[in-house]
Amino acid sequence: MADHRLAGSPPVPLTLRRSARARRIILRVSRLDGRVTLTLPRGVSEAEALDFARAKADWIRDHLAQRGSDVVVDAGARVPVDGVMRLVVPVPGRRVVLHDDRVEVPADAPGARLKSWLKTLARERLAEASDHYSDALGRRYTRITLRDTRSRWGSCSSHGGLMFSWRLVMAPPHILDYVAAHEVAHLAEMNHSSAFWANVEDIYGPYDSARGWLRTKGNDLHRYRFDAE
């Protein structure tokens, strides 16, 4: 693996990878972190791959623009909580206080303090939602784990453990509720069969809107960078 840059303003870092399985140059722009990756098959030089990237420069920059830039969470930043954008306001003391239009955060380390508070709030909200939907389904889960996952919003293990992304607390509440219902429904059906989706609809209700939100807007939640992640 080697790192290069696509010239321009600003320059775009390029990550080159080799793959024995690749049959052609593959160009990907991650919607999660904006990383631009070129996968090279055998016999293709780095120079050829970089020429390919330069030829696709407009396409790359267009996709990066659609994603939006990362937001470093600090004083003066705006961060979504429950789907509402709030201004991060540093204050004396050690408490985080949520208001309609702002969130007051201890001034010594706003990003880290806010992240810790959001994770605590996420656990409370997800536990409450999971309890509600497991009661409705008549199945019990064994535990809840929070992570900062990039590939999925939640999962359910064969032993009944539920895992969720804590960033769901940044989304509108009905999105968090949908993901909780989705994973709880796996307690009865460890698949995505018609029976599974029938269970989701029984305990949550119509879910197409929530699924659509996650597909089109969910990745935006990963743009917020706390405590130099």
matplotlib code that plots the C-alpha trace (Angstrom):
import matplotlib.pyplot as plt

x = [0.0, 1.3, -0.1, -0.1, -2.0, -4.2, -3.0, -5.4, -6.9, -7.1, -5.0, -6.7, -4.9, -5.0, -4.5, -3.1, -3.6, -2.6, -5.0, -4.4, -8.1, -8.6, -8.9, -8.9, -8.2, -11.0, -11.6, -13.7, -14.6, -15.8, -18.9, -18.0, -14.6, -13.9, -11.0, -10.1, -8.8, -7.3, -7.1, -4.5, -4.4, -1.1, 0.9, -0.5, 2.1, 1.5, 2.2, -0.6, -3.0, -2.2, -2.8, -6.2, -7.0, -6.0, -8.4, -11.2, -10.3, -13.6, -15.6, -13.6, -14.0, -17.7, -18.2, -16.2, -18.3, -21.5, -20.3, -19.4, -16.4, -15.7, -16.7, -14.2, -16.4, -15.2, -16.6, -18.7, -19.3, -22.9, -23.7, -26.9, -28.6, -31.9, -31.8, -31.6, -28.5, -27.2, -24.4, -21.6, -21.2, -18.3, -19.3, -17.6, -18.3, -18.5, -22.1, -23.4, -26.8, -29.0, -31.1, -33.4, -30.8, -27.5, -25.6, -23.5, -20.3, -17.5, -14.9, -11.8, -12.4, -15.6, -15.3, -14.3, -16.9, -19.7, -18.8, -18.9, -22.3, -23.7, -22.6, -24.3, -27.5, -27.4, -27.2, -30.2, -32.3, -31.3, -32.0, -35.4, -36.3, -34.9, -36.9, -40.0, -39.7, -38.5, -41.6, -43.8, -42.0, -42.0, -38.3, -35.6, -32.1, -29.1, -27.1, -26.5, -23.1, -22.3, -19.6, -18.6, -19.3, -18.9, -20.4, -23.6, -25.9, -26.6, -26.4, -27.9, -25.8, -27.1, -26.8, -29.2, -26.7, -27.5, -24.9, -25.6, -23.7, -23.8, -24.0, -27.7, -28.5, -27.5, -30.2, -34.0, -35.5, -37.6, -34.4, -32.9, -36.2, -36.2, -32.7, -33.6, -36.7, -34.8, -32.2, -34.8, -36.7, -33.6, -34.2, -37.0, -35.6, -31.8, -32.3, -34.0, -36.9, -40.5, -41.2, -38.5, -39.8, -43.3, -42.0, -40.4, -43.6, -45.6, -43.5, -42.4, -44.8, -44.1, -40.3, -39.5, -39.0, -36.5, -34.6, -34.5, -33.1, -30.3, -29.4, -29.4, -28.4, -26.9, -23.4, -23.4, -23.3, -19.8, -18.5, -18.4, -15.0, -14.6, -11.4, -9.1, -10.5]
y = [0.0, 3.5, 7.0, 9.6, 12.8, 14.1, 17.7, 20.5, 22.8, 21.1, 18.1, 14.8, 11.9, 8.7, 5.2, 2.6, -1.1, -4.3, -7.1, -10.5, -10.8, -7.5, -7.6, -3.8, -0.6, -0.1, 3.5, 4.0, 7.1, 6.2, 7.9, 7.3, 8.9, 10.3, 8.1, 7.7, 4.2, 2.8, -1.0, -2.2, -5.6, -7.4, -5.9, -2.3, 0.2, 3.0, 5.5, 4.1, 4.1, 7.7, 8.6, 6.9, 8.9, 12.2, 11.3, 10.8, 13.9, 15.7, 12.5, 12.2, 15.8, 15.6, 12.6, 14.2, 17.4, 15.4, 13.8, 17.1, 17.9, 16.5, 18.5, 18.8, 19.0, 22.0, 25.2, 26.9, 23.7, 22.6, 19.0, 17.0, 15.6, 13.8, 15.0, 18.7, 20.8, 22.3, 24.9, 23.6, 26.3, 25.9, 26.7, 26.4, 23.3, 19.6, 19.1, 18.8, 20.6, 20.2, 23.1, 23.4, 25.2, 24.5, 22.1, 23.5, 21.5, 21.8, 24.2, 22.1, 19.4, 20.1, 17.3, 14.5, 15.7, 15.8, 12.4, 10.8, 12.4, 11.3, 7.7, 7.7, 9.2, 6.7, 3.8, 5.1, 5.7, 2.3, 0.4, 2.0, 1.3, -2.3, -3.0, -1.7, -3.7, -6.9, -6.7, -6.3, -9.2, -11.4, -12.2, -11.1, -9.9, -10.6, -7.4, -4.2, -3.1, 0.3, 0.8, 3.3, 1.0, 2.0, -0.9, -1.3, 0.5, -2.5, -6.3, -9.2, -12.2, -15.8, -15.5, -12.5, -9.7, -6.5, -4.1, -0.5, 2.5, 5.2, 7.7, 6.8, 9.3, 12.0, 10.9, 11.7, 9.6, 7.5, 6.4, 5.2, 3.4, 1.7, 0.3, -1.0, -2.6, -4.1, -5.7, -6.9, -8.6, -10.7, -12.3, -14.2, -14.4, -14.4, -13.5, -10.9, -13.1, -12.0, -13.2, -11.0, -7.9, -8.8, -8.8, -5.4, -3.9, -5.5, -4.0, -0.7, 0.0, 1.2, 1.3, 2.3, 6.0, 5.1, 2.8, 5.4, 8.0, 5.7, 5.1, 8.7, 10.6, 8.1, 8.4, 12.1, 11.1, 9.8, 13.2, 14.5, 14.0, 14.0, 14.2, 13.7, 10.3]
z = [0.0, -0.9, -0.3, -3.1, -3.8, -6.6, -7.3, -7.0, -4.3, -2.0, -2.9, -2.5, -0.7, -2.7, -1.3, -3.6, -2.9, -4.7, -5.2, -6.9, -7.5, -9.3, -13.1, -13.6, -11.8, -9.2, -7.9, -4.8, -2.8, 0.7, 1.8, 5.4, 5.7, 2.2, 1.5, -2.1, -2.9, -6.1, -6.2, -8.7, -10.4, -11.2, -14.0, -13.5, -12.4, -9.8, -12.6, -14.7, -11.7, -10.9, -14.6, -14.2, -11.1, -12.8, -15.7, -13.1, -11.1, -11.7, -10.8, -7.6, -6.5, -7.3, -5.0, -2.3, -2.6, -2.3, 0.9, 2.6, 4.7, 8.1, 11.2, 14.0, 17.1, 19.2, 20.5, 17.8, 15.9, 15.1, 15.9, 15.5, 18.6, 18.1, 14.6, 15.5, 14.9, 18.1, 18.6, 20.8, 23.6, 26.1, 29.7, 33.1, 35.2, 34.3, 33.1, 29.6, 29.2, 26.1, 24.9, 21.9, 19.8, 21.6, 23.8, 26.7, 27.1, 29.7, 28.2, 29.0, 26.3, 24.4, 21.8, 24.3, 26.8, 24.3, 22.9, 26.3, 27.0, 23.7, 24.3, 27.7, 26.2, 23.4, 25.8, 27.7, 24.6, 22.9, 26.1, 26.5, 22.8, 22.9, 26.1, 24.4, 21.2, 22.9, 25.1, 22.0, 20.3, 23.4, 23.1, 25.5, 24.6, 26.8, 26.6, 24.8, 23.4, 21.9, 19.3, 16.6, 13.7, 10.1, 8.2, 10.1, 12.5, 14.6, 14.9, 16.9, 17.9, 18.0, 21.8, 21.9, 22.3, 20.6, 19.3, 18.2, 16.9, 19.5, 16.7, 16.3, 19.1, 16.7, 14.3, 14.6, 17.4, 15.0, 13.2, 16.5, 17.3, 13.9, 14.3, 17.8, 16.4, 13.5, 15.7, 18.3, 15.4, 14.8, 18.2, 16.4, 12.9, 12.3, 8.6, 6.4, 5.3, 4.8, 8.3, 9.7, 8.0, 9.1, 12.7, 12.2, 10.9, 13.8, 16.5, 14.8, 12.1, 8.5, 8.2, 4.6, 5.5, 8.3, 6.0, 3.3, 5.8, 6.8, 3.1, 2.1, 5.3, 7.7, 6.5, 7.4, 11.1, 10.5, 9.4, 13.0, 14.6, 18.4, 20.4, 17.4, 16.3]

ax = plt.figure().add_subplot(projection="3d")
ax.plot(x, y, z, "-o")
ax.set_aspect("equal")
plt.show()
